[in-house]
Amino acid sequence: MTPKQYLEQARFIDKEISCKLRQLGILRSYVTTMTSRCDGMPRGETRYTAGISTTVARIVDLEREIDEAIDGLITLKRDILRAIDAIEKPELRLVLGERYLHLKPWREIAELLDCDIRTAHRYHSAALKEFKIIS
């Protein structure tokens, strides 16, 4: 695995977690909208409870998946941070940290470094050459 592929894992996991959190919000909204009618007409309760219980079970499973993904992301980011800290030049550390830990776009990274985007990319290339995966 190349240093860039290793670092990209954190960006990918972070985006996966965000996607799952959006899905969790959707499922939670389903549960809150699954209510019985209040028009006085008797209705079978099993239809609603079955739907609610299935959705609640999905919510619990998804919450567990999210927790596991967050735990893995925290561990990975800790390892990445240790490897970044081993790089001598501060501008190289900054590029990697902002790009892969804080998910910043190149424009913002260039602004932080007070340089143009092309120079930020050069720093990035140099940082990847110095980056050593710590296992």
Secondary structure, DSSP 8 states (H G I E B T S, - for coil): --HHHHHHHHHHHHHHHHHHHHHHHHHHHHHHH-----SS----SHHHHHHHHHHHHHHHHHHHHHHHHHHHHHHHHHHHHHHHHT-S-HHHHHHHIIIIIS---HHHHHHHHTS-HHHHHHHHHHHHHH-----
